[in-house]
Amino acid sequence: MTLEGSSSGSPVGMIAGNGTFPFLFLEAAAKAGLRVVVVAHEGETDPAINTLGFPVRWIRLGQVGAIFDTFHQNGIRQAAFVGGIKKPRLFELRPDWKGMMILGRLARYHDDEALRALATEFEKEGITIEPSTFLLPSLAVTEGVLSKRAPTQTEEEDIRIGREVARIIGPADVGQCVVVREKVVVAIEAIEGTDETIRRAGRLVGKGTVVVKMAKPGQDLRFDLPAVGPETIRVMEEAGSAVLAVEAGKTLLFDRDQTVSRADASGIVLVGIL
């Protein structure tokens, strides 16, 4: 996707969350010659983002009006949400009047519903929200086995079960990860996140678990895509997990070479599924 900013010289906005994704986004923007104005979240975004040479405004979670003000002051017409927000932080939400107005319209505080409502407000302000991967399409996992080891027949069956369960719970916006062992669903992700779900499964049943991570049905590709990387594999090693199956085309794979190498060194299967 070609942004207006790449031809007209107008900057692009980034609403930054946690993790490495905001840094990868800025690296890609620099290579593409794009100027970026960053809005970062206190307690979520890595403070090192201040060192990369891009203008950064720090806000508290829920200060929507501050985002709009910053982007209008800098002539932003297109922006992206890059990086996640830990769900427990939502209980610390202190929205400004604009944030309260958006939340007040929601029937329930589901991620996608809230983010779509937020995107609608951006559009009313004349700012288009782009998919977070528009500068980095290669981050999406491809279909097929990425590791040296392929899943066994038993593991394939556990992947199938995990996929089915993930698609059932997806519309409820409970979580994106299901852990299975020997046809038994061991753990389902909730507010604790994927890493803690994997650890919990390991504590419950020991080694050999199969981790399945899927996007929600109808997932809005602008927001909250599932993501895995070297840290995911490290947690799986800790928990004794055997397989990581993620939805191809809708899951981000950070540090691909390092992630695959670490999986291979531990005998963990890494596979993209549909």
GIZI-V474524 format. One line per field, one symbol per residue. ss: DSSP state (H for helix, E for strand, C for the rest). burial: + if it has 9 or more other ideal C-beta (glycine too) atoms within 8 Angstrom, else -. Layout:
BEGIN
ss->???
burial->???
END
This chain:
BEGIN
ss->CCCCHHHHCCCEEEEECECCHHHHHHHHHHHHCCCEEEEEECCCCCHHHHHHCCEEEEECCCCHHHHHHHHHHCCCCEEEEECECCHHHHHHCCCCHHHHHHHHCCCCCCHHHHHHHHHHHHHHCCCEECCCCCCCHHHECCCEECCCCCCCHHHHHHHHHHHHHHHHHHCCCCCCEEEEECCEEEEECCCCCHHHHHHHHHHHHCCCCEEEECCCCCCCCCCCCEEECHHHHHHHHHHCCCEEEEECCCEEECCHHHHHHHHHHHCCEEEEEC
burial->--+-++---++++++++++-++++++-++----+++++++++-++---+----+-++-+-++++++++-+++-+-++++++++++---++--+-++-+++-++--+-----++++++++-+++-+-+-++-+++-+--+++---+++-+-+---+++++-+++-+++-++--+-+++++++---+++++---+++-++++++--+--+++++++++--++-++-++++++-++++++-+++++++++++++++++--+++-+++-+-++++++-
END
